[in-house]
Amino acid sequence: MSSQRGNTSRSRGQKYQNTIAFKNDKYGASVQVKKANSKIHDGLCQHCKDVLEWKVKYNKYKSLTQPRKCVKCSQKTVKDAYHVICKPCSLQLEICCKCGKKEDIVIPVNSHLDQKEEDTGSKNKGKKCTKDIENLDSDDDFDDDDHHHHEKEDFSDLEDKEDEDS
């Protein structure tokens, strides 16, 4: 048996291989799956980040419904699942939010907020330009004076010019 005590090496490979990889949103993603897929795991060491990404990938991630108590400051400020330390404490002490070890943090705690602000800033600039272009398209702004003075416009002289050209 492969599970025999002390028998750590196997002589053969895996018997059954999956032909297609598991997809957590194969039959339409639920709200929880969408939130888990879009979540950025910041303030974690590489190992803890890999663990949480595995949980998300294989539908094992379960988000928190209520904030948990931080083990450092004893406040109910932990809002992410599987974390034991709140983000301010993690940032101050430079430790992983999940395991509490003083290891290299892969994604710093507030780095994704800075990126979002830059993205929204560039999007707003683009929107502003399109509004300006839309406003320039209307010819009413330039001809307002003419329309107020002439209630009935005479197009007869235009028709005469077309006849002369022919």
BELGIVEN-V725302 format. One record per backbone hydrogen bond with DSSP energy under -1.0 kcal/mol. NH is the residue of the N-H (numbers start at 0). CO is the residue of the C=O. If there is no record, write none. Layout:
nh=NH co=CO
nh=NH co=CO
//
This chain:
nh=6 co=3
nh=7 co=5
nh=25 co=22
nh=27 co=24
nh=33 co=29
nh=34 co=30
nh=35 co=31
nh=36 co=32
nh=37 co=33
nh=41 co=39
nh=42 co=106
nh=48 co=44
nh=49 co=45
nh=50 co=46
nh=51 co=47
nh=52 co=48
nh=53 co=49
nh=54 co=50
nh=55 co=51
nh=56 co=52
nh=57 co=53
nh=58 co=55
nh=59 co=54
nh=60 co=54
nh=67 co=77
nh=69 co=74
nh=70 co=83
nh=73 co=69
nh=76 co=74
nh=77 co=67
nh=82 co=79
nh=83 co=96
nh=84 co=96
nh=89 co=85
nh=90 co=86
nh=91 co=87
nh=92 co=88
nh=93 co=89
nh=94 co=89
nh=95 co=100
nh=96 co=42
nh=102 co=100
nh=105 co=43
nh=110 co=107
nh=113 co=109
nh=114 co=110
nh=115 co=111
nh=116 co=112
nh=117 co=113
nh=118 co=114
nh=119 co=115
nh=120 co=116
nh=121 co=117
nh=122 co=118
nh=123 co=119
nh=124 co=120
nh=125 co=121
nh=126 co=122
nh=127 co=123
nh=128 co=124
nh=129 co=125
nh=130 co=126
nh=131 co=127
nh=132 co=128
nh=133 co=129
nh=134 co=130
nh=135 co=131
nh=142 co=138
nh=146 co=142
nh=147 co=143
nh=148 co=144
nh=149 co=145
nh=158 co=154
nh=159 co=155
nh=160 co=156
nh=161 co=157
nh=162 co=158
nh=163 co=159
nh=164 co=160
nh=165 co=161
//
